[in-house]
Amino acid sequence: MLQLTFNQKVGLGFAIIISLLLVSGLSSLWNLNDINGSTSRVNETAVPVVKESNDVQIQLLKLAKLSSLAFNAENQDEIASFKKSFDKGAKSFDERYVSLEKLAESDEQMKALVIGIKSNYDLYRYAVNEMFESKSEVLTARDYMLEEADVLFGLVDNVGASLDEIQYYLPPEEYKDQMDLVIGFANQSITLINNIFKTIDEIKITQDIGRVSEGMGDFEWSINDSHSWFVKGAEVFKDFDEDDMLPAAFDAYAEISEYIKKTPSIVDHKKRQLEQIEVAKQKLSEADSAVTQSIEGLDELLKAADVRFNDLQGEVLGSLDFGFKSSIVMLIVLILLATQNFNSMRLAIRKKMIDLAKLNAIGRSLAGAQSQNIALEEVLQSMHEKIGVSQGSVFLTNENQQLEVKAHFPPKAIEAGSGAVKFDMGQGVLGKAAETKKTIFVPNTEKDKNFVSSAGGQERALLCVPLVDKEILVGVINLSGDVKNVSFADSDYEFVSSVARSLVTTIKSIRMREVIEEQNRNLEAKVEERTAELRQKNNDIANMMANMHQGLFTITEGGFIHPEYAAFLEQIFETDRIADRNFADLLFSNTTAGSDAVDQNITGVDAIVGEDEMMYDFNSHCLMTEMNIRMDDDREKILELDWDPIISEEGEVDKLMVTVRDVTELKALEAEAEEQKRELAIIGEILAVDASKFADFIGTSEDFLAECRQLIEANDEKDLDIIANLFRSMHTVKGNARTYGLSQVTDIVHEVESTYDDLRKNEDVLWDQKQLLEELSGAEDIIAKYAYVFREKLGRDGEAESGISLDPARVSSWLENIKSLTQQTLDDNVKGVVSEAYSMLMSMEAKPLDGVISDVIESANSLAEQLGKGKPNIEIDNAGIFVKSEAHSTLNNIFMHVFRNAMDHGIEGIDERLEKGKSESGTISLDVSYIDDLANLAVRDDGRGIAISRIYKMAIEKGIYAESDPKPSASEIANLIFSSGFSTADEVTDVSGRGVGMDAVKGFLEREGGSIEVILDDGDENADFRSFTTNIRIPASFYQKAISFN
């Protein structure tokens, strides 16, 4: 009868199963192939596209984040770092895109989407590279501009130092009075030259390229005016300049005057900076648009891949359904065959259970072994009992990778000094087991060709079991016994292999225990050393946290404050209840910030801590950097906050570190310094104006503002006539302030005037008496501030009042009496005395017209520079008119509006004038004549004329004329400019555009008994522009006419 081993029986059973299933297997093969094909298509097309699309999209978002951060870079190093990171990210994106392109090439829809994504990405990358270049240009221009500013600061300091030396010079006693005069001139020069500091600061911070363009003119004005005052002082000082100080001062002025002309200048660099900022903004906007389109394309690609995935997955499910049914049939067959082989398997399982029990017993014995020799002898004993071997030995590798005998069976002592066994790998049974690292069993040495028997010729069975640890040979177990007594089945290979693995584990454990025991002997010293180092570090950190003069704490997940925090935090918040407290309760329980800002901050922290580090960039704008808190005693503190993420190795925000600084005192000092700076600017502006004129400005401005307050307080409802009066008064104050260069007054009054403009033009804007009074208070405060500095700080009020004071009525009476003498015949000597007396009395009561409006004329020149027009030639024929002092303010108000109107609306720009064949500079003429008791002041300019068509169109829009009515005369239309709300300016500025200036002029004159009228030159009635003369008639109470005694 044929004897089969267990493995042979199992093999025969599988052969029968394969034979029976061959037919059904062939039918299923096609189904399996179809499943495999469908699955492959899913894995090769849809799944990789989805994965690669996600990777590309993430990389693109990181690039977008980098480009946004780069736009806010503060220096070239940051730009270079961002550029390097961007280029590296772009390279990674290109590699991923190539992979995505290959994956999508089999699907036309996905292929088209990928091409579109790349096209938008190329636009994005080009725009970002352009933005990098522009941003680099911005920083370069800024650095050059700051270098130029430093040089100018030094040059101004040189001028100031040379003037200071002159001021502190001690002259001979006889020149003391002259020295006081020199000091006055030097003070004025220093004030004017120091305006350069203000101009440089404005250029540094302004984002208005128009203001930058004005900067060079401001520099030249400051230098020239300062130099002019210095020259006046030098003329006096040179007579007693014994130390020869004047050349150094002249050299300092020459140096700064020469330097301001060099190019490129600070203005050029600032313009370049602002231009490149706009380019960088534009390129960043283009980049954002392009990257958004790329991301949208990736979203579409993901949708297409998802559709493809679902379609292919459906095919796989269909194939699986068919395969499942086929598997059921095969399972039935297997069950039938398994039933037939049950008995064989039952016996095999019983043997396995016995072997498992033995293995467990061996494992317990080995686990309890305290020495290597005991473990080896235990294994040899178990092999004898299991297999029936009579002899055995265990060889282990030494440090030279040679085998040394370590145990025998039956047990015997190892001979002292026995060396390692040397053999060639593959030689003999032991060598083959060591080479192949596999168990080798030789049932009978006499019948095995690979075994050379000894001379005795005794039949022996051999078993060699390698001891292996992760493919590394640890040793070999060598066993032998009589053929009749050795019992080794195929299933015993697994048994001896398991025993070998357990032995290897035991050997490693024993050796490891020996190493650990050795290390433990040194561990205590190491622990003490490391503990001392850790204690020192903890002490250093604790000292730092206890002594640093700012609050520092960290926010953990859940919003709680970590127990370790800077001690100074307790002084800032005046509490020791901080550790494990919710950060919002500590920071915001007493804050004066709005609830919306607080909620945004809390939500922002929740969105950052415990999330990806990118969430910090997305939400950091919600974190407050400055806030106020109110203490229990109503004191307020100003706190500055810095928020910094602590990133874990996984790229998540583990904690949020918050730095708190109490800047209450610093802010107070800054406010005080700013107020001093503001006051110095006011002092400079006041010193540049004649004291009497400034006193007159303050007086008239206070009158106008008082009138405005009375009108607002007396009216609870909106009234267009009242609003028109408010306009006229405020516009006049603004114009006078601008005439004298009082910038802070101009700015504040312009804002108040804007409110009145909204009330007039917009019917929906309501009359809010409280708001109007509050805004008016701002204008009153700034006028009061200037008045306080003028009267109290500078004490110039006395200058305005100095001189001989006579009763105006008596002076007028004397002048009338002297006039009557012109009708009489007088001796020549008497005529001379009378003429001289008349001139002296006239100078006390009145001044020539051109002298009265000299500041208005100078203001017209400044306005021309602001408008980019040539300085006008102003020609005045006084015709012997002297304006009385009480009318000076009114005439200044009138001509301020008239001259500004001529410059802004009439006289063309330089290019337009040259195209028309005119000179670059326009001409304004003022001719005086007399009609009865009135003086007629005729004003003309050689500009384009008055815009008749535009005024007519505006009149129709305002409902003054109906479009269907006959068109009025050009003269009637022209005189509409004296109605409220008419202006031919294209836009509203602090110069013009409100339509209130000429209306104010008319109001001033009519209140005093005068008039104003536009007289057109002869011309076409339908022309768009007409040349004209403005006739201003003032009453006799305004002027005195020079008389002749010849």
Secondary structure, DSSP 8 states (H G I E B T S, - for coil): -----HHHHHHHHHHHHHHHHHHHHHHHHHHHHHHHHHHHHIIIIIHHHHHHHHHHHHHHHHHHHHHHHHHT--SHHHHHHHHHHHHHHHHHHHHHHHHHHHHHTTSHHHHHHHHHHHHHHHHHHHHHHHHHHHHHHHHHHHHHHHHHHHHHHHHHHHHHHHHHHHHT----GGGHHHHHHHHHHHHHHHHHHTHHHHHHHHHHH---HHHHHHHHHHHHHHHHHHHHHHHHHHHHHGGG-TT--HHHHHHHHHHHHHHHH-SS-HHHHHHHHHHHHHHHHHHHHHHHHHHHHHHHHHHHHHHHHHHHHHHHHHHHHHHHHHHHHHHHHHHHHHHHHHHHTHHHHHHHHHHHHHHHHHHHHHHHHHHH--SHHHHHHHHHHHHHHHH--SEEEEEEE-TTS-EEEEEEES-----TT---B---TTSHHHHHHHHH-S-EEES-TTT-TT----TT---EEEEEEEEEETTEEEEEEEEEEETTT----TTHHHHHHHHHHHHHHHHHHHHHHHHHHHHHHHHHHHHHHHHHHHHHHHHHHHHHHHH-SSEEEEE-TTSBB-S---THHHHHHT-S--TT-BHHHHHHTTB-S-HHHHHHHHHHHHHHTTSBTHHHHHHGGGS-SEEEEE-TTS-EEEEEEEEEEEE-TTSBEEEEEEEEEE-HHHHHHHHHHHHHHHHHHHHHHHHTS-HHHHHHHHHHHHHHHHHHHHHHHT-SS--HHHHHHHHHHHHHHHHHHHHTT-HHHHHHHHHHHHHHHHHHH-TTS---HHHHHHHHHHHHHHHHHHHHIIIIIS-THHHHH-S----HHHHHHHHHHHHHHTTS---HHHHHHHHHHHHHHHHHHEEEHHHHTHHHHHHHHHHHHHHT----EEEEE-TTEEEEGGGHHHHHHHHHHHHHHIIIIIS--HHHHHHTT--SS-EEEEEEEEETTEEEEEEEE-SS-EEHHHHHHHHHHTTSS-TTS----HHHHHGGGGSTT----SS--SSS-SS-HHHHHHHHHHHTT-EEEEEE-S--TT-SEE-EEEEEEE-GGGEEE-----
